[in-house]
């Protein structure tokens, strides 16, 4: 099976390279603006025990985000 796939790829290497380049251009055009729509965090469950503990630590001790 792999020998036939390899032979096919070698025989049509230019077409495969062109198809790959076209795919990358189309993928860039379609997915280019997706980075603006993605958020970077802020997914804390307000009812989670860890979130409640963080709020208590901030209120009682003035805890901040570590600056490492």
TIKEMI-997348 format. One record per atom (N, C-alpha, C): residue number from 1; chain; atom name; y negated, z, x. Coordinates in pm, 1 decimal, always signed. Each point is the difference from the previous one (the first is absolute). Layout:
TIKEMI-997348
@resi = NUM, chain = A, name = CA, yy = Y, zz = Z, xx = X
...
This chain:
TIKEMI-997348
@resi = 1, chain = A, name = N, yy = +119.0, zz = +0.0, xx = +82.8
@resi = 1, chain = A, name = CA, yy = -119.0, zz = +0.0, xx = -82.8
@resi = 1, chain = A, name = C, yy = -125.8, zz = +0.0, xx = +87.5
@resi = 2, chain = A, name = N, yy = -4.0, zz = +87.2, xx = +102.7
@resi = 2, chain = A, name = CA, yy = -117.6, zz = +6.1, xx = +84.7
@resi = 2, chain = A, name = C, yy = -14.5, zz = -124.1, xx = +87.0
@resi = 3, chain = A, name = N, yy = +110.7, zz = -63.3, xx = +33.6
@resi = 3, chain = A, name = CA, yy = -11.3, zz = -121.7, xx = +79.7
@resi = 3, chain = A, name = C, yy = -65.0, zz = -111.4, xx = -81.6
@resi = 4, chain = A, name = N, yy = +32.1, zz = -7.8, xx = -128.3
@resi = 4, chain = A, name = CA, yy = -65.4, zz = -100.7, xx = -84.8
@resi = 4, chain = A, name = C, yy = -147.5, zz = +32.7, xx = -20.5
@resi = 5, chain = A, name = N, yy = -31.8, zz = +128.4, xx = -17.0
@resi = 5, chain = A, name = CA, yy = -139.5, zz = +40.1, xx = -14.3
@resi = 5, chain = A, name = C, yy = -78.7, zz = -30.2, xx = +126.6
@resi = 6, chain = A, name = N, yy = +58.9, zz = +28.2, xx = +115.6
@resi = 6, chain = A, name = CA, yy = -65.3, zz = -30.2, xx = +126.3
@resi = 6, chain = A, name = C, yy = -20.7, zz = -148.6, xx = +20.2
@resi = 7, chain = A, name = N, yy = +99.4, zz = -79.8, xx = -33.9
@resi = 7, chain = A, name = CA, yy = -13.8, zz = -145.0, xx = +13.0
@resi = 7, chain = A, name = C, yy = -107.3, zz = -53.0, xx = -93.2
@resi = 8, chain = A, name = N, yy = -3.2, zz = +49.3, xx = -121.1
@resi = 8, chain = A, name = CA, yy = -103.1, zz = -40.2, xx = -96.7
@resi = 8, chain = A, name = C, yy = -139.4, zz = +34.7, xx = +52.6
@resi = 9, chain = A, name = N, yy = -14.0, zz = +121.6, xx = +54.3
@resi = 9, chain = A, name = CA, yy = -129.3, zz = +44.9, xx = +51.1
@resi = 9, chain = A, name = C, yy = -44.8, zz = -83.8, xx = +119.1
@resi = 10, chain = A, name = N, yy = +91.4, zz = -33.9, xx = +89.2
@resi = 10, chain = A, name = CA, yy = -35.5, zz = -80.0, xx = +116.8
@resi = 10, chain = A, name = C, yy = -37.6, zz = -141.7, xx = -40.9
@resi = 11, chain = A, name = N, yy = +72.7, zz = -57.3, xx = -95.6
@resi = 11, chain = A, name = CA, yy = -30.3, zz = -136.4, xx = -42.7
@resi = 11, chain = A, name = C, yy = -135.8, zz = -9.2, xx = -68.8
@resi = 12, chain = A, name = N, yy = -36.7, zz = +101.6, xx = -71.7
@resi = 12, chain = A, name = CA, yy = -124.6, zz = -4.5, xx = -78.0
@resi = 12, chain = A, name = C, yy = -101.2, zz = +103.3, xx = +50.2
@resi = 13, chain = A, name = N, yy = -9.5, zz = +20.6, xx = +130.0
@resi = 13, chain = A, name = CA, yy = -84.3, zz = +104.9, xx = +55.7
@resi = 13, chain = A, name = C, yy = -148.1, zz = -22.1, xx = -28.6
@resi = 14, chain = A, name = N, yy = -46.2, zz = -123.4, xx = +1.2
@resi = 14, chain = A, name = CA, yy = -142.2, zz = -25.3, xx = -27.0
@resi = 14, chain = A, name = C, yy = -34.2, zz = +31.2, xx = -145.0
@resi = 15, chain = A, name = N, yy = +87.1, zz = -39.1, xx = -91.4
@resi = 15, chain = A, name = CA, yy = -24.1, zz = +29.0, xx = -141.6
@resi = 15, chain = A, name = C, yy = +1.0, zz = +150.9, xx = -25.6
@resi = 16, chain = A, name = N, yy = +87.6, zz = +70.1, xx = +68.2
@resi = 16, chain = A, name = CA, yy = +7.1, zz = +144.9, xx = -17.0
@resi = 16, chain = A, name = C, yy = -126.1, zz = +65.7, xx = +55.2
@resi = 17, chain = A, name = N, yy = -49.8, zz = -46.6, xx = +112.8
@resi = 17, chain = A, name = CA, yy = -124.2, zz = +53.8, xx = +55.2
@resi = 17, chain = A, name = C, yy = -118.4, zz = -28.6, xx = -91.9
@resi = 18, chain = A, name = N, yy = -5.4, zz = -121.5, xx = -55.3
@resi = 18, chain = A, name = CA, yy = -108.2, zz = -34.8, xx = -93.0
@resi = 18, chain = A, name = C, yy = +8.8, zz = +85.6, xx = -125.9
@resi = 19, chain = A, name = N, yy = +120.1, zz = +15.6, xx = -54.6
@resi = 19, chain = A, name = CA, yy = +17.3, zz = +81.7, xx = -119.8
@resi = 19, chain = A, name = C, yy = -38.4, zz = +145.4, xx = +26.4
@resi = 20, chain = A, name = N, yy = +32.4, zz = +50.0, xx = +117.7
@resi = 20, chain = A, name = CA, yy = -36.4, zz = +136.6, xx = +35.8
@resi = 20, chain = A, name = C, yy = -151.0, zz = +15.4, xx = +9.6
@resi = 21, chain = A, name = N, yy = -66.9, zz = -96.7, xx = +62.3
@resi = 21, chain = A, name = CA, yy = -145.4, zz = +5.4, xx = +10.8
@resi = 21, chain = A, name = C, yy = -65.1, zz = -6.9, xx = -137.4
@resi = 22, chain = A, name = N, yy = +50.1, zz = -86.5, xx = -86.9
@resi = 22, chain = A, name = CA, yy = -54.1, zz = -10.1, xx = -135.9
@resi = 22, chain = A, name = C, yy = +21.3, zz = +131.4, xx = -74.4
@resi = 23, chain = A, name = N, yy = +117.9, zz = +59.2, xx = +15.7
@resi = 23, chain = A, name = CA, yy = +27.9, zz = +127.1, xx = -65.1
@resi = 23, chain = A, name = C, yy = -98.7, zz = +107.2, xx = +44.7
@resi = 24, chain = A, name = N, yy = -27.2, zz = +9.2, xx = +131.1
@resi = 24, chain = A, name = CA, yy = -92.6, zz = +101.2, xx = +49.1
@resi = 24, chain = A, name = C, yy = -141.8, zz = -23.2, xx = -50.6
@resi = 25, chain = A, name = N, yy = -42.7, zz = -124.1, xx = -7.4
@resi = 25, chain = A, name = CA, yy = -134.1, zz = -29.5, xx = -52.0
@resi = 25, chain = A, name = C, yy = -8.6, zz = +38.8, xx = -147.2
@resi = 26, chain = A, name = N, yy = +100.8, zz = -36.0, xx = -77.8
@resi = 26, chain = A, name = CA, yy = +0.0, zz = +35.9, xx = -142.3
@resi = 26, chain = A, name = C, yy = +8.4, zz = +151.2, xx = -20.2
@resi = 27, chain = A, name = N, yy = +82.2, zz = +66.6, xx = +79.4
@resi = 27, chain = A, name = CA, yy = +9.9, zz = +145.1, xx = -11.1
@resi = 27, chain = A, name = C, yy = -132.3, zz = +67.3, xx = +34.0
@resi = 28, chain = A, name = N, yy = -69.5, zz = -52.0, xx = +99.6
@resi = 28, chain = A, name = CA, yy = -131.3, zz = +54.5, xx = +34.2
@resi = 28, chain = A, name = C, yy = -102.4, zz = -24.0, xx = -109.0
@resi = 29, chain = A, name = N, yy = +6.1, zz = -116.8, xx = -64.3
@resi = 29, chain = A, name = CA, yy = -94.0, zz = -30.0, xx = -107.8
@resi = 29, chain = A, name = C, yy = +26.8, zz = +86.5, xx = -123.0
@resi = 30, chain = A, name = N, yy = +125.3, zz = +19.3, xx = -32.0
@resi = 30, chain = A, name = CA, yy = +34.4, zz = +78.2, xx = -119.2
@resi = 30, chain = A, name = C, yy = -19.0, zz = +148.9, xx = +25.3
@resi = 31, chain = A, name = N, yy = +39.4, zz = +48.9, xx = +115.3
@resi = 31, chain = A, name = CA, yy = -5.0, zz = +143.3, xx = +27.1
@resi = 31, chain = A, name = C, yy = -117.7, zz = +44.9, xx = +81.8
@resi = 32, chain = A, name = N, yy = -96.3, zz = -85.2, xx = +24.1
@resi = 32, chain = A, name = CA, yy = -112.6, zz = +34.5, xx = +85.6
@resi = 32, chain = A, name = C, yy = -87.0, zz = +111.8, xx = -52.9
@resi = 33, chain = A, name = N, yy = -17.0, zz = +8.4, xx = -130.4
@resi = 33, chain = A, name = CA, yy = -88.4, zz = +101.1, xx = -57.1
@resi = 33, chain = A, name = C, yy = +70.3, zz = +126.9, xx = -42.5
@resi = 34, chain = A, name = N, yy = +125.3, zz = +14.1, xx = +33.3
@resi = 34, chain = A, name = CA, yy = +74.3, zz = +117.3, xx = -46.4
@resi = 34, chain = A, name = C, yy = -45.1, zz = +128.7, xx = +69.2
@resi = 35, chain = A, name = N, yy = -50.8, zz = -8.0, xx = +120.2
@resi = 35, chain = A, name = CA, yy = -42.1, zz = +119.8, xx = +73.1
@resi = 35, chain = A, name = C, yy = -114.9, zz = +70.4, xx = -71.4
@resi = 36, chain = A, name = N, yy = -85.2, zz = -73.5, xx = -70.0
@resi = 36, chain = A, name = CA, yy = -109.9, zz = +61.7, xx = -73.7
@resi = 36, chain = A, name = C, yy = +48.8, zz = +79.1, xx = -120.0
@resi = 37, chain = A, name = N, yy = +114.8, zz = -34.8, xx = -51.3
@resi = 37, chain = A, name = CA, yy = +51.7, zz = +65.5, xx = -119.9
@resi = 37, chain = A, name = C, yy = +89.4, zz = +119.6, xx = +29.3
@resi = 38, chain = A, name = N, yy = +36.0, zz = +19.1, xx = +125.8
@resi = 38, chain = A, name = CA, yy = +87.6, zz = +111.0, xx = +36.8
@resi = 38, chain = A, name = C, yy = -83.1, zz = +123.7, xx = +30.7
@resi = 39, chain = A, name = N, yy = +49.1, zz = +115.0, xx = -42.2
@resi = 39, chain = A, name = CA, yy = -69.4, zz = +124.3, xx = +31.9
@resi = 39, chain = A, name = C, yy = +72.1, zz = +69.0, xx = +115.1
@resi = 40, chain = A, name = N, yy = -71.1, zz = +86.9, xx = +64.5
@resi = 40, chain = A, name = CA, yy = +59.4, zz = +69.0, xx = +114.3
@resi = 40, chain = A, name = C, yy = +8.0, zz = +149.7, xx = -28.0
@resi = 41, chain = A, name = N, yy = +88.3, zz = +35.4, xx = -87.8
@resi = 41, chain = A, name = CA, yy = +21.3, zz = +141.5, xx = -26.9
@resi = 41, chain = A, name = C, yy = -55.6, zz = +43.2, xx = -133.9
@resi = 42, chain = A, name = N, yy = -8.3, zz = +130.0, xx = -17.5
@resi = 42, chain = A, name = CA, yy = -50.7, zz = +55.6, xx = -123.3
@resi = 42, chain = A, name = C, yy = +106.2, zz = +15.9, xx = -107.2
@resi = 43, chain = A, name = N, yy = +124.6, zz = +0.3, xx = +39.4
@resi = 43, chain = A, name = CA, yy = +108.3, zz = +10.7, xx = -96.2
@resi = 43, chain = A, name = C, yy = +59.1, zz = +140.9, xx = +3.7
@resi = 44, chain = A, name = N, yy = -79.3, zz = +98.2, xx = -32.7
@resi = 44, chain = A, name = CA, yy = +47.4, zz = +137.7, xx = -3.2
@resi = 44, chain = A, name = C, yy = +26.4, zz = +40.0, xx = -143.7
@resi = 45, chain = A, name = N, yy = +114.2, zz = +58.2, xx = -21.7
@resi = 45, chain = A, name = CA, yy = +34.8, zz = +50.1, xx = -132.0
@resi = 45, chain = A, name = C, yy = -72.4, zz = +132.8, xx = -21.3
@resi = 46, chain = A, name = N, yy = -90.1, zz = +9.3, xx = -96.1
@resi = 46, chain = A, name = CA, yy = -75.9, zz = +123.9, xx = -17.6
@resi = 46, chain = A, name = C, yy = +86.0, zz = +118.8, xx = -42.8
@resi = 47, chain = A, name = N, yy = +117.1, zz = -25.3, xx = -55.6
@resi = 47, chain = A, name = CA, yy = +86.6, zz = +108.2, xx = -43.1
@resi = 47, chain = A, name = C, yy = +103.4, zz = +39.8, xx = +104.4
@resi = 48, chain = A, name = N, yy = +0.1, zz = -67.2, xx = +114.7
@resi = 48, chain = A, name = CA, yy = +97.8, zz = +31.5, xx = +104.5
@resi = 48, chain = A, name = C, yy = -36.0, zz = +131.7, xx = +67.3
@resi = 49, chain = A, name = N, yy = +101.1, zz = +73.3, xx = +42.8
@resi = 49, chain = A, name = CA, yy = -20.8, zz = +129.1, xx = +63.9
@resi = 49, chain = A, name = C, yy = -81.7, zz = -13.5, xx = +129.1
@resi = 50, chain = A, name = N, yy = +25.5, zz = -105.1, xx = +75.1
@resi = 50, chain = A, name = CA, yy = -73.2, zz = -20.5, xx = +125.5
@resi = 50, chain = A, name = C, yy = -148.1, zz = -26.4, xx = -25.5
@resi = 51, chain = A, name = N, yy = -30.5, zz = -73.6, xx = -105.9
@resi = 51, chain = A, name = CA, yy = -140.1, zz = -27.4, xx = -32.4
@resi = 51, chain = A, name = C, yy = -69.9, zz = +127.4, xx = -43.5
@resi = 52, chain = A, name = N, yy = +67.4, zz = +80.8, xx = -80.9
@resi = 52, chain = A, name = CA, yy = -60.0, zz = +127.0, xx = -42.9
@resi = 52, chain = A, name = C, yy = -20.2, zz = +93.5, xx = +118.7
@resi = 53, chain = A, name = N, yy = +94.7, zz = +0.9, xx = +94.0
@resi = 53, chain = A, name = CA, yy = -13.6, zz = +84.2, xx = +119.1
@resi = 53, chain = A, name = C, yy = -117.0, zz = -46.2, xx = +86.0
@resi = 54, chain = A, name = N, yy = -16.9, zz = -128.7, xx = +11.5
@resi = 54, chain = A, name = CA, yy = -112.7, zz = -53.6, xx = +77.2
@resi = 54, chain = A, name = C, yy = -132.5, zz = +41.1, xx = -61.9
@resi = 55, chain = A, name = N, yy = -8.5, zz = -4.7, xx = -132.2
@resi = 55, chain = A, name = CA, yy = -123.5, zz = +40.7, xx = -68.1
@resi = 55, chain = A, name = C, yy = -28.1, zz = +148.9, xx = +19.8
@resi = 56, chain = A, name = N, yy = +103.5, zz = +82.8, xx = -2.9
@resi = 56, chain = A, name = CA, yy = -17.9, zz = +143.5, xx = +23.2
@resi = 56, chain = A, name = C, yy = -47.2, zz = +23.8, xx = +143.5
@resi = 57, chain = A, name = N, yy = +58.8, zz = -68.0, xx = +96.3
@resi = 57, chain = A, name = CA, yy = -41.8, zz = +16.1, xx = +139.2
@resi = 57, chain = A, name = C, yy = -144.2, zz = -43.8, xx = +20.4
@resi = 58, chain = A, name = N, yy = -40.1, zz = -106.3, xx = -65.9
@resi = 58, chain = A, name = CA, yy = -139.9, zz = -44.4, xx = +12.1
@resi = 58, chain = A, name = C, yy = -95.2, zz = +100.9, xx = -62.7
@resi = 59, chain = A, name = N, yy = +37.5, zz = +52.3, xx = -116.2
@resi = 59, chain = A, name = CA, yy = -87.7, zz = +93.8, xx = -69.5
@resi = 59, chain = A, name = C, yy = -7.7, zz = +134.5, xx = +72.4
@resi = 60, chain = A, name = N, yy = +112.3, zz = +50.7, xx = +47.6
@resi = 60, chain = A, name = CA, yy = +3.1, zz = +132.9, xx = +60.6
@resi = 60, chain = A, name = C, yy = -45.8, zz = +2.0, xx = +145.5
@resi = 61, chain = A, name = N, yy = +40.9, zz = -101.1, xx = +76.2
@resi = 61, chain = A, name = CA, yy = -23.7, zz = +2.6, xx = +144.6
@resi = 61, chain = A, name = C, yy = -89.4, zz = -112.0, xx = +50.5
@resi = 62, chain = A, name = N, yy = -44.0, zz = -88.9, xx = -87.7
@resi = 62, chain = A, name = CA, yy = -85.9, zz = -109.1, xx = +42.9
@resi = 62, chain = A, name = C, yy = +71.8, zz = -100.9, xx = +89.3
@resi = 63, chain = A, name = N, yy = +127.5, zz = -17.9, xx = -23.2
@resi = 63, chain = A, name = CA, yy = +79.5, zz = -90.0, xx = +83.2
@resi = 63, chain = A, name = C, yy = -49.7, zz = -143.9, xx = -13.1
@resi = 64, chain = A, name = N, yy = -6.2, zz = -70.0, xx = +111.9
@resi = 64, chain = A, name = CA, yy = -41.8, zz = -139.3, xx = +5.3
@resi = 64, chain = A, name = C, yy = +115.6, zz = -86.4, xx = +46.7
@resi = 65, chain = A, name = N, yy = -17.3, zz = -131.0, xx = -5.0
@resi = 65, chain = A, name = CA, yy = +97.5, zz = -91.4, xx = +55.2
@resi = 65, chain = A, name = C, yy = -2.2, zz = +11.2, xx = +151.8
@resi = 66, chain = A, name = N, yy = +114.8, zz = +16.1, xx = +64.6
@resi = 66, chain = A, name = CA, yy = +0.7, zz = +14.3, xx = +146.2
@resi = 66, chain = A, name = C, yy = -59.0, zz = -120.7, xx = +70.7
@resi = 67, chain = A, name = N, yy = -77.1, zz = +24.5, xx = +103.8
@resi = 67, chain = A, name = CA, yy = -60.3, zz = -105.0, xx = +79.7
@resi = 67, chain = A, name = C, yy = +70.7, zz = -0.1, xx = +134.4
@resi = 68, chain = A, name = N, yy = +109.8, zz = -74.1, xx = +7.1
@resi = 68, chain = A, name = CA, yy = +78.7, zz = +0.5, xx = +122.7
@resi = 68, chain = A, name = C, yy = -32.5, zz = -118.7, xx = +85.3
